[in-house]
Amino acid sequence: MANLAVIRAGGKQYLVKSGDVLRVEKMENEDGTFLDGKVLSLEPILVMNEDGTGAKIGTPTVKGASVAATVGETGKGKKILIIKYHAKTRYKRRNGHRQPFTEITIGEIKA
């Protein structure tokens, strides 16, 4: 049985194992509604055993392998402040940004 998998979510890759909780880029349906409480099936890029043996590498995904993930909450992260300043020119700009996220819990990893 495979214990570790590399999945792609939100343009980034994550090394996950069963029971992990991740905050990934915001995920939603095509109509813009949230996925809260749904179970997703993610196709892994790489699957391997806990000790690193028996690795299966996909091109681009591993055929027949899947990772079950349950969608938790959707929200916004901490505020990040962006400050621009030019010395001696009376130029100051301050802006803030809160990145939206979706929290997912990794379930069973099937090889």
Buried (B, 14 or more C-beta within 10 A) or exposed (E): EBBBBBBBBBEEEBEBEBEBEBBBEBBBEEEEEBBEEEEBEBBBBBBBEEEEEEEBEBEEBBEEBBBBBBBBEBEEEEEEEEEEEEEEEEEEEEEEEEEEBBBBBBBEBBB
